[in-house]
Amino acid sequence: MMKKTLLSCALLLSTSAVSAAPVFTLTSPDFNDNGVLAKKFGGAAKGNTSCTGENISPALSWNNPPEGTKSFALTIVDPTGAKGLGVNHLVAYNIPSQRNRFAQNELSNGKDYTGGKNTPGTTRYYGPCPPQGGGQHHYIFTLIATDLPVNNLQQGLTRDELLSRLKGHTLGAAGLIGRLGNE
């Protein structure tokens, strides 16, 4: 009886392990989830005391995209920026499914993805510029796996337009939060 019970338990455990799908994850070697971003990743704008970074995009990598992924979309948003209206720092899509990373500063160069319009109206990474005395802002990096082929979406979509076009085509998402503030 004991052998039969142990065998049943072992079979149950091995079946559970097989059925658990790997988790779709987004990570960065430049900061931990909910960690502080280095100043160099902040925006750079002469004359703006809140924008004294180097506008270098952090490196990102991802693993275990959902089955059937044909392309990715990536957004970076500060939901409390612009006094609560939110700031879109990056809208990128048509990222090939074979890709699994962006090196540091690649998103600033605007290559290997289709750029959508961020809040300042550019199609590349726009580094954070949290206001002086505004405390830490949270920058939400969201990578969306889609069933859309690459080059299915035209350049220049806003974040809202992109999300509207992705309805019914998303397979999953992975996220990461970075913080930056000017005290």
Contact map, one row per residue, 1 for C-alpha under 8 A:
111110000000000000000000000000000000000000000000000000000000000000000000000000000000000000000000000000000000000000000000000000000000000000000000000000000000000000000000000000000000000
111111000000000000000000000000000000000000000000000000000000000000000000000000000000000000000000000000000000000000000000000000000000000000000000000000000000000000000000000000000000000
111111100000000000000000000000000000000000000000000000000000000000000000000000000000000000000000000000000000000000000000000000000000000000000000000000000000000000000000000000000000000
111111110000000000000000000000000000000000000000000000000000000000000000000000000000000000000000000000000000000000000000000000000000000000000000000000000000000000000000000000000000000
111111111000000000000000000000000000000000000000000000000000000000000000000000000000000000000000000000000000000000000000000000000000000000000000000000000000000000000000000000000000000
011111111100000000000000000000000000000000000000000000000000000000000000000000000000000000000000000000000000000000000000000000000000000000000000000000000000000000000000000000000000000
001111111110000000000000000000000000000000000000000000000000000000000000000000000000000000000000000000000000000000000000000000000000000000000000000000000000000000000000000000000000000
000111111111000000000000000000000000000000000000000000000000000000000000000000000000000000000000000000000000000000000000000000000000000000000000000000000000000000000000000000000000000
000011111111100000000000000000000000000000000000000000000000000000000000000000000000000000000000000000000000000000000000000000000000000000000000000000000000000000000000000000000000000
000001111111110000000000000000000000000000000000000000000000000000000000000000000000000000000000000000000000000000000000000000000000000000000000000000000000000000000000000000000000000
000000111111111000000000000000000000000000000000000000000000000000000000000000000000000000000000000000000000000000000000000000000000000000000000000000000000000000000000000000000000000
000000011111111100000000000000000000000000000000000000000000000000000000000000000000000000000000000000000000000000000000000000000000000000000000000000000000000000000000000000000000000
000000001111111110000000000000000000000000000000000000000000000000000000000000000000000000000000000000000000000000000000000000000000000000000000000000000000000000000000000000000000000
000000000111111111000000000000000000000000000000000000000000000000000000000000000000000000000000000000000000000000000000000000000000000000000000000000000000000000000000000000000000000
000000000011111111100000000000000000000000000000000000000000000000000000000000000000000000000000000000000000000000000000000000000000000000000000000000000000000000000000000000000000000
000000000001111111110000000000000000000000000000000000000000000000000000000000000000000000000000000000000000000000000000000000000000000000000000000000000000000000000000000000000000000
000000000000111111110000000000000000000000000000000000000000000000000000000000000000000000000000000000000000000000000000000000000000000000000000000000000000000000000000000000000000000
000000000000011111111000000000000000000000000000000000000000000000000000000000000000000000000000000000000000000000000000000000000000000000000000000000000000000000000000000000000000000
000000000000001111111000000000000000000000000000000000000000000000000000000000000000000000000000000000000000000000000000000000000000000000000000000000000000000000000000000000000000000
000000000000000111111100000000000000000000000000000000000000000000000000000000000000000000000000000000000000000000000000000000000000000000000000000000000000000000000000000000000000000
000000000000000001111110000000000000000000000000000000000000000000000000000000000000000000000000000000000000000000000000000000000000000000000000000000000000000000000000000000000000000
000000000000000000011111000000000000000000000000000000000000000100000000000000000000000000000000000000000000000000000000000000000000000000000000000000000000000000000000000000000000000
000000000000000000001111100000000000000000000000000000000000001110000000000000000000000000000000000000000000000000000000000000000000000000000000000000000000000000000000000000000000000
000000000000000000000111110000000000000000000000000000000000011111000000000000000000000000000000000000000000000000000000000000000000000000000000000000000000000000000000000111000000000
000000000000000000000011111000000000000000000000000000000000011110000000000000000000000000000000000000000000000000000000000000000000000000000000000000000000000000000000000001100000000
000000000000000000000001111100000000000000000000000000000001111000000000000000000000000000000000000000000000000000000000000000000000000000000010000000000000000000000000000001110000000
000000000000000000000000111110011000000000000000000000000001110000000000000000000000000000000000000000000000000000000000000000000000000000000000000000000000000000000000000000010000000
000000000000000000000000011111110000000000000000000000000111100000000000000000000000000000000000000000000000000000000000000000000000000000000000000000000000000000000000000000000000000
000000000000000000000000001111110000000000000000000000000011000000000000000000000000000000000000000000000000000000000000000000000000000000000000000000000000000000000000000000000000000
000000000000000000000000000111110000100000000000000000000110000000000000000000000000000000000000000000000000000000000000000000000000000000000000000000000000000000000000000000000000000
000000000000000000000000000111111011100000000000000000000000000000000000000000000000000000000000000000000000000000000000000000000000000000000000000000000000000000000000000000000100000
000000000000000000000000001111111111000000000000000000000000000000000000000000000000000000000000000000000000000000000000000000000000000000000000000000000000000000000000000000000100000
000000000000000000000000001000111110000000000000000000000000000000000000000000000000000000000000000000000000000000000000000000000000000000000000000000000000000000000000000000011100000
000000000000000000000000000000011111000000000000000000000000000000000000000000000000000000000000000000000000000000000000000000000000000001000000000000000000000000000000000000011110000
000000000000000000000000000000111111100000000000000000000000000000000000000000000000000000000000000000000000000000000000000000000000000000000000000000000000000000000000000000001110000
000000000000000000000000000000110111110000000000000000000000000000000000000000000000000000000000000000000000000000000000000000000000000000000000000000000000000000000000000000000111000
000000000000000000000000000001100011111011000000000000000000000000000000000000000000000000000000000000000000000000000000000000000000000000000000000000000000000000000000000000000111000
000000000000000000000000000000000001111111000000000000000000000000000000000000000000000000000000000000000000000000000000000000000000000000000000000000000000000000000000000000000001000
000000000000000000000000000000000000111111000000000111000000000000000000000000000000000000000000000000000000000000000000000000000000000000000000000000000000000000000000000000000001000
000000000000000000000000000000000000011111100000000011110000000000000000000000000000000000000000000000000000000000000000000000000000000000000000000000000000000000000000000000000000000
000000000000000000000000000000000000111111100000000011111100000000000000000000000000000000000000000000000000000000000000000000110000000000000000000000000000000000000000000000000000000
000000000000000000000000000000000000111111110000001111110000000000000000000000000000000000000000000000000000000000000000000000111000000000000000000000000000000000000000000000000001000
000000000000000000000000000000000000000111111000001111110000000000000000000000000000000000000000000000000000000000000000000001111000000000000000000000000000000000000000000000000000000
000000000000000000000000000000000000000001111100001111100000000000000000000000000000000000000000000000000000000000000000000000101000000000000000000000000000000000000000000000000000000
000000000000000000000000000000000000000000111111001100000000000000000000000000000000000000000000000000000000000000000000000000000000000000000000000000000000000000000000000000000000000
000000000000000000000000000000000000000000011111101100000000000000000000000000000000000000000000000000000000000000000000000000000000000000000000000000000000000000000000000000000000000
000000000000000000000000000000000000000000001111100000000000000000000000000000000000000000000000000000000000000000000000000000000000000000000000000000000000000000000000000000000000000
000000000000000000000000000000000000000000001111111100000000000000000000000000000000000000000000000000000000000000000000000000000000000000000000000000000000000000000000000000000000000
000000000000000000000000000000000000000000000111111100000000000000000000000000000000000000000000000000000000000000000000000000000001000000000000000000000000000000000000000000000000000
000000000000000000000000000000000000000000000001111100000000000000000000000000000000000000000000000000000000000000000000000000001111000000000000000000000000000000000000000000000000010
000000000000000000000000000000000000000001111101111110000000000000000000000000000000000000000000000000000000000000000000000000011100000000000000000000000000000000000000000000000000000
000000000000000000000000000000000000001001111101111111000000000000000000000000000000000000000000000000000000000000000000000000001000000000000000000000000000000000000000000000000000000
000000000000000000000000000000000000001111110000001111110000000000000000000000000000000000000000000000000000000000000000000000100000000000000000000000000000000000000000000000000000000
000000000000000000000000000000000000001111110000000111110000000000000000000000000000000000000000000000000000000000000000000000100000000000000000000000000000000000000000000000000000000
000000000000000000000000000000000000000111110000000011111000000000000000000000000000000000000000000000000001000000000000000011100000000000000000000000000000000000000000000000000000000
000000000000000000000000000000000000000111100000000011111100000000000000000000000000000000000000000000011001000000000000000000100000000000000000000000000000000000000000000000000000000
000000000000000000000000000000000000000010000000000000111110000000000000000000000000000000000000000000011111000000000000000010100000000000000000000000000000000000000000000000000000000
000000000000000000000000000101000000000010000000000000011111000000000000000000000000000000000000000000111000000000000000000000000000000000000000000000000000000000000000000000000000000
000000000000000000000000000111000000000000000000000000001111100000000000000000000000000000000000000011111100000000000000000000000000000000000000000000000000000000000000000000000000000
000000000000000000000000011110000000000000000000000000000111110000000000000000000000000000000000000011110000000000000000000000000000000000000000000000000000000000000000000000000000000
000000000000000000000000011100000000000000000000000000000011111000000000000000000000000000000000000111000000000000000000000000000000000000000000000000000000000000000000000000000000000
000000000000000000000001111000000000000000000000000000000001111110000000000000000000000000000000000110000000000000000000000000000000000000000000000000000000000000000000000000000000000
000000000000000000000011110000000000000000000000000000000000111110000000000000000000000000000000000100000000000000000000000000000000000000000000000000000000000000000000000000000000000
000000000000000000000111100000000000000000000000000000000000011111000000000000000000000000000000000000000000000000000000000000000000000000000000000000000000000000000000000000000000000
000000000000000000000011100000000000000000000000000000000000011111101000000000000000000000000000000000000000000000000000000000000000000000000000100000000000000000000000000100000000000
000000000000000000000001000000000000000000000000000000000000000111111000000000000000000000000000000000000000000000000000000000000000000000000000100000000000000000000000001100000000000
000000000000000000000000000000000000000000000000000000000000000011111000000000000000000000000000000000000000000000000000000000000000000000000000000000000000000000000000000000000000000
000000000000000000000000000000000000000000000000000000000000000001111100000000000000000000000000000000000000000000000000000000000000000000000000001000000000000000000000001000000000000
000000000000000000000000000000000000000000000000000000000000000011111111000000000000000000000000100000000000000000000000000000000000000000000000111100000000000000000000001000000000000
000000000000000000000000000000000000000000000000000000000000000000011111000000000000000000000001100000000000000000000000000000000000000000000000111111000000000000000000000000000000000
000000000000000000000000000000000000000000000000000000000000000000001111100000000000000000001111100000000000000000000000000000000000000000000000111111000000000000000000000000000000000
000000000000000000000000000000000000000000000000000000000000000000001111110000000000000000001111100000000000000000000000000000000000000000000011110000000000000000000000000000000000000
000000000000000000000000000000000000000000000000000000000000000000000011111000000000000000111110000000000000000000000000000000000000000000000011110000000000000000000000000000000000000
000000000000000000000000000000000000000000000000000000000000000000000001111100000000000001111000000000000000000000000000000000000000000000001111000000000000000000000000000000000000000
000000000000000000000000000000000000000000000000000000000000000000000000111110000000000111110000000000000000000000000000000000000000000000011110000000000000001000000000000000000000000
000000000000000000000000000000000000000000000000000000000000000000000000011111000000000111100000000000000000000000000000000000000000000000111100000000000000000000000000000000000000000
000000000000000000000000000000000000000000000000000000000000000000000000001111100000011111000000000000000000000000000000000000000000000000111000000000000000000000000000000000000000000
000000000000000000000000000000000000000000000000000000000000000000000000000111111000011110000000000000000000000000000000000000000000000011110000000000000000000000000000000000000000000
000000000000000000000000000000000000000000000000000000000000000000000000000011111001111000000000000000000000000000000000000000000000000001110000000000000000000000000000000000000000000
000000000000000000000000000000000000000000000000000000000000000000000000000001111111111000000000000000000000000000000000000000000000000011000000000000000000000000000000000000000000000
000000000000000000000000000000000000000000000000000000000000000000000000000001111111111000000000000000000000000000000000000000000100000010000000000000000000000000000000000000000000000
000000000000000000000000000000000000000000000000000000000000000000000000000000011111111000000000000000000000000000000000000000000000000000000000000000000000000000000000000000000000000
000000000000000000000000000000000000000000000000000000000000000000000000000000011111110000000000000000000000000000000000000000000000000000000000000000000000000000000000000000000000000
000000000000000000000000000000000000000000000000000000000000000000000000000000111111110000000000000000000000000000000000000000000000000000000000000000000000000000000000000000000000000
000000000000000000000000000000000000000000000000000000000000000000000000000000111111111000000000000000000000000000000000000000000000000000000000000000000000000000000000000000000000000
000000000000000000000000000000000000000000000000000000000000000000000000000011111111111100000000000000000000000000000000000000000000000000000000000000000000000000000000000000000000000
000000000000000000000000000000000000000000000000000000000000000000000000000011111100111110000000000000000000000000000110000000000000000000000000000000000000000000000000000000000000000
000000000000000000000000000000000000000000000000000000000000000000000000001111000000011111100000000000000000000000000110000000000000000000000000000000000000001000000000000000000000000
000000000000000000000000000000000000000000000000000000000000000000000000001111000000001111100000000000000000000000000110000011110000000000000000000000000000000000000000000000000000000
000000000000000000000000000000000000000000000000000000000000000000000000011110000000000111110000000000000000000000011100001111000000000000000000000000000000000000000000000000000000000
000000000000000000000000000000000000000000000000000000000000000000000000111100000000000111111000000000000000000000111100001110000000000000000000000000000000111000000000000000000000000
000000000000000000000000000000000000000000000000000000000000000000000000111000000000000001111110000000000000000011110000001100000000000000000000000000000000000000000000000000000000000
000000000000000000000000000000000000000000000000000000000000000000000011110000000000000000111110000000000000000011110000000000000000000000000000000000001000000000000000000000000000000
000000000000000000000000000000000000000000000000000000000000000000000011100000000000000000011111000000000000000011000000000000000000000000000000000011111000000000000000000000000000000
000000000000000000000000000000000000000000000000000000000000000000000011100000000000000000011111101000000000000111000000000000000000000000000000000001000000000000000000000000000000000
000000000000000000000000000000000000000000000000000000000000000000000111000000000000000000000111111000000000000000000000000000000000000000000000000001000000000000000000000000000000000
000000000000000000000000000000000000000000000000000000000000000000001111000000000000000000000011111100000000000000000000000000000000000000000000000000000000000000000000000000000000000
000000000000000000000000000000000000000000000000000000000000000000000000000000000000000000000001111100000000000000000000000000000000000000000000000000000000000000000000000000000000000
000000000000000000000000000000000000000000000000000000000000000000000000000000000000000000000011111110000000000000000000000000000000000000000000000000000000000000000000000000000000000
000000000000000000000000000000000000000000000000000000000000111000000000000000000000000000000000111111000000000000000000000000000000000000000000000000000000000000000000000000000000000
000000000000000000000000000000000000000000000000000000000011110000000000000000000000000000000000001111100000000000000000000000000000000000000000000000000000000000000000000000000000000
000000000000000000000000000000000000000000000000000000000011100000000000000000000000000000000000000111110110000000000000000000000000000000000000000000000000000000000000000000000000000
000000000000000000000000000000000000000000000000000000000111000000000000000000000000000000000000000011111100000000000000000000000000000000000000000000000000000000000000000000000000000
000000000000000000000000000000000000000000000000000000011111000000000000000000000000000000000000000001111110000000000000000000000000000000000000000000000000000000000000000000000000000
000000000000000000000000000000000000000000000000000000011110000000000000000000000000000000000000000000111111100000000000000000000000000000000000000000000000000000000000000000000000000
000000000000000000000000000000000000000000000000000000001010000000000000000000000000000000000000000001111111111000000000000000000000000000000000000000000000000000000000000000000000000
000000000000000000000000000000000000000000000000000000001000000000000000000000000000000000000000000001011111111000000000000110000000000000000000000000000000000000000000000000000000000
000000000000000000000000000000000000000000000000000000111000000000000000000000000000000000000000000000001111110000000000000111000000000000000000000000000000000000000000000000000000000
000000000000000000000000000000000000000000000000000000000000000000000000000000000000000000000000000000001111111000000000000110000000000000000000000000000000000000000000000000000000000
000000000000000000000000000000000000000000000000000000000000000000000000000000000000000000000000000000000111111111100000001110000000000000000000000000000000000000000000000000000000000
000000000000000000000000000000000000000000000000000000000000000000000000000000000000000000000000000000000110111111000000000000000000000000000000000000000000000000000000000000000000000
000000000000000000000000000000000000000000000000000000000000000000000000000000000000000000000010000000000000011111000000000000000000000000000000000000000000000000000000000000000000000
000000000000000000000000000000000000000000000000000000000000000000000000000000000000000000011110000000000000011111100000000000000000000000000000000000000000000000000000000000000000000
000000000000000000000000000000000000000000000000000000000000000000000000000000000000000000011110000000000000011111110000000000000000000000000000000000100111000000000000000000000000000
000000000000000000000000000000000000000000000000000000000000000000000000000000000000000000111000000000000000010011111000001100000000000000000000000000000011100000000000000000000000000
000000000000000000000000000000000000000000000000000000000000000000000000000000000000000001111000000000000000000001111100011100000000000000000000000000000011111000000000000000000000000
000000000000000000000000000000000000000000000000000000000000000000000000000000000000000001100000000000000000000000111111111100000000000000000000000000000001111000000000000000000000000
000000000000000000000000000000000000000000000000000000000000000000000000000000000000001111100000000000000000000000011111111101000000000000000000000000000000011000000000000000000000000
000000000000000000000000000000000000000000000000000000000000000000000000000000000000001110000000000000000000000000001111110000000000000000000000000000000000000000000000000000000000000
000000000000000000000000000000000000000000000000000000000000000000000000000000000000000000000000000000000000000000001111110001000000000000000000000000000000000000000000000000000000000
000000000000000000000000000000000000000000000000000000000000000000000000000000000000000000000000000000000000000000001111111000000000000000000000000000000000000000000000000000000000000
000000000000000000000000000000000000000000000000000000000000000000000000000000000000000000000000000000000000000000011111111101000000000000000000000000000000000000000000000000000000000
000000000000000000000000000000000000000000000000000000000000000000000000000000000000000001110000000000000000010000111100111110000000000000000000000000000001000000000000000000000000000
000000000000000000000000000000000000000000000000000000000000000000000000000000000000000001110000000000000011110000111100011111000000000000000000000000000000000000000000000000000000000
000000000000000000000000000000000000000000000000000000101000000000000000000000000000000011100000000000000011110000000000001111100000000000000000000000000000000000000000000000000000000
000000000000000000000000000000000000000000100000000000100000000000000000000000000000000011000000000000000001000000000101010111110000000000000000000000000000000000000000000000000000000
000000000000000000000000000000000000000011110000000011111000000000000000000000000000000010000000000000000000000000000000000011111000000000000000000000000000000000000000000000000000000
000000000000000000000000000000000000000011100000001000000000000000000000000000000000000010000000000000000000000000000000000001111100000000100000000000000000000000000000000000000001000
000000000000000000000000000000000000000001110000011100000000000000000000000000000000000000000000000000000000000000000000000000111110000000000000000000000000000000000000000000000000000
000000000000000000000000000000000000000000000000011000000000000000000000000000001000000000000000000000000000000000000000000000011111011110000000000000000000000000000000000000000001110
000000000000000000000000000000000000000000000000010000000000000000000000000000000000000000000000000000000000000000000000000000001111111000000000000000000000000000000000000000000000110
000000000000000000000000000000000000000000000000110000000000000000000000000000000000000000000000000000000000000000000000000000000111111000000000000000000000000000000000000000000000111
000000000000000000000000000000000000000000000000000000000000000000000000000000000000000000000000000000000000000000000000000000000011111000000000000000000000000000000000000000000000111
000000000000000000000000000000000000000000000000000000000000000000000000000000000000000000000000000000000000000000000000000000000111111110000000000000000000000000000000000000000000111
000000000000000000000000000000000000000000000000000000000000000000000000000000000000000000000000000000000000000000000000000000000111111110000000000000000000000000000000000000000000111
000000000000000000000000000000000000000000000000000000000000000000000000000000000000000000000000000000000000000000000000000000000100011111000000000000000000000000000000000000000011110
000000000000000000000000000000000000000000000000000000000000000000000000000001011000000000000000000000000000000000000000000000000100011111100000000000000000000000000000000000000011100
000000000000000000000000000000000100000000000000000000000000000000000000000001110000000000000000000000000000000000000000000000000000000111110000000000000000000000000000000000001111000
000000000000000000000000000000000000000000000000000000000000000000000000000111100000000000000000000000000000000000000000000000010000000011111000000000000000000000000000000000001111000
000000000000000000000000000000000000000000000000000000000000000000000000001111100000000000000000000000000000000000000000000000000000000001111100000000000000000000000000000000111100000
000000000000000000000000000000000000000000000000000000000000000000000000011110000000000000000000000000000000000000000000000000000000000000111110000000000000000000000000000000111100000
000000000000000000000000000000000000000000000000000000000000000000000000011100000000000000000000000000000000000000000000000000000000000000011111000000000000000000000000000011110000000
000000000000000000000000010000000000000000000000000000000000000000000001111000000000000000000000000000000000000000000000000000000000000000001111100000000000000000000000000011100000000
000000000000000000000000000000000000000000000000000000000000000000000001110000000000000000000000000000000000000000000000000000000000000000000111110000000000000000000000011111000000000
000000000000000000000000000000000000000000000000000000000000000011001111100000000000000000000000000000000000000000000000000000000000000000000011111000000000000000000000011110000000000
000000000000000000000000000000000000000000000000000000000000000000001111100000000000000000000000000000000000000000000000000000000000000000000001111100000000000000000100111100000000000
000000000000000000000000000000000000000000000000000000000000000000011110000000000000000000000000000000000000000000000000000000000000000000000000111110000000000000000000111000000000000
000000000000000000000000000000000000000000000000000000000000000000001110000000000000000000000000000000000000000000000000000000000000000000000000011111010000000000000000100000000000000
000000000000000000000000000000000000000000000000000000000000000000000110000000000000000000000100000000000000000000000000000000000000000000000000001111110000000000000000000000000000000
000000000000000000000000000000000000000000000000000000000000000000000110000000000000000000000111000000000000000000000000000000000000000000000000000111111000000000000000000000000000000
000000000000000000000000000000000000000000000000000000000000000000000000000000000000000000000100000000000000000001000000000000000000000000000000000011111100000000000000000000000000000
000000000000000000000000000000000000000000000000000000000000000000000000000000000000000000000100000000000000000000000000000000000000000000000000000111111100000000000000000000000000000
000000000000000000000000000000000000000000000000000000000000000000000000000000000000000000001100000000000000000000000000000000000000000000000000000001111110000000000000000000000000000
000000000000000000000000000000000000000000000000000000000000000000000000000000000000000000000000000000000000000001000000000000000000000000000000000000111111100000000000000000000000000
000000000000000000000000000000000000000000000000000000000000000000000000000000000000000000000000000000000000000001110000000000000000000000000000000000001111100000000000000000000000000
000000000000000000000000000000000000000000000000000000000000000000000000000000000000000000000000000000000000000001111000001000000000000000000000000000000111110000000000000000000000000
000000000000000000000000000000000000000000000000000000000000000000000000000000000000000000100000000000000000000000111000000000000000000000000000000000000111111111000000000000000000000
000000000000000000000000000000000000000000000000000000000000000000000000000000000000000000100000000000000000000000011100000000000000000000000000000000000001111111000000000000000000000
000000000000000000000000000000000000000000000000000000000000000000000000001000000000000100100000000000000000000000011100000000000000000000000000000000000000111111100000000000000000000
000000000000000000000000000000000000000000000000000000000000000000000000000000000000000000000000000000000000000000000000000000000000000000000000000000000000111111110000000000000000000
000000000000000000000000000000000000000000000000000000000000000000000000000000000000000000000000000000000000000000000000000000000000000000000000000000000000111111111000000000000000000
000000000000000000000000000000000000000000000000000000000000000000000000000000000000000000000000000000000000000000000000000000000000000000000000000000000000111111111100000000000000000
000000000000000000000000000000000000000000000000000000000000000000000000000000000000000000000000000000000000000000000000000000000000000000000000000000000000001111111110000000000000000
000000000000000000000000000000000000000000000000000000000000000000000000000000000000000000000000000000000000000000000000000000000000000000000000000000000000000111111110000000000000000
000000000000000000000000000000000000000000000000000000000000000000000000000000000000000000000000000000000000000000000000000000000000000000000000000000000000000011111110000000000000000
000000000000000000000000000000000000000000000000000000000000000000000000000000000000000000000000000000000000000000000000000000000000000000000000010000000000000001111111110000000000000
000000000000000000000000000000000000000000000000000000000000000000000000000000000000000000000000000000000000000000000000000000000000000000000000000000000000000000111111110000000000000
000000000000000000000000000000000000000000000000000000000000000000000000000000000000000000000000000000000000000000000000000000000000000000000000000000000000000000000111110000000000000
000000000000000000000000000000000000000000000000000000000000000000000000000000000000000000000000000000000000000000000000000000000000000000000000011100000000000000000111111000000000000
000000000000000000000000000000000000000000000000000000000000000000000000000000000000000000000000000000000000000000000000000000000000000000000001111000000000000000000111111110000000000
000000000000000000000000000000000000000000000000000000000000000001011000000000000000000000000000000000000000000000000000000000000000000000000001111000000000000000000000111110000000000
000000000000000000000001000000000000000000000000000000000000000011000000000000000000000000000000000000000000000000000000000000000000000000000001110000000000000000000000011111000000000
000000000000000000000001000000000000000000000000000000000000000000000000000000000000000000000000000000000000000000000000000000000000000000000111100000000000000000000000011111100000000
000000000000000000000001110000000000000000000000000000000000000000000000000000000000000000000000000000000000000000000000000000000000000000000111000000000000000000000000000111110000000
000000000000000000000000110000000000000000000000000000000000000000000000000000000000000000000000000000000000000000000000000000000000000000011110000000000000000000000000000011111000000
000000000000000000000000011000001100000000000000000000000000000000000000000000000000000000000000000000000000000000000000000000000000000000011100000000000000000000000000000001111100000
000000000000000000000000000000001110000000000000000000000000000000000000000000000000000000000000000000000000000000000000000000000000000001111000000000000000000000000000000000111110000
000000000000000000000000000000111111100000000000000000000000000000000000000000000000000000000000000000000000000000000000000000000000000001111000000000000000000000000000000000011111000
000000000000000000000000000000000111100000000000000000000000000000000000000000000000000000000000000000000000000000000000000000000000000111100000000000000000000000000000000000001111100
000000000000000000000000000000000001111001000000000000000000000000000000000000000000000000000000000000000000000000000000000000010100000111100000000000000000000000000000000000000111110
000000000000000000000000000000000000000000000000000000000000000000000000000000000000000000000000000000000000000000000000000000000111111110000000000000000000000000000000000000000011111
000000000000000000000000000000000000000000000000010000000000000000000000000000000000000000000000000000000000000000000000000000000111111100000000000000000000000000000000000000000001111
000000000000000000000000000000000000000000000000000000000000000000000000000000000000000000000000000000000000000000000000000000000001111000000000000000000000000000000000000000000000111
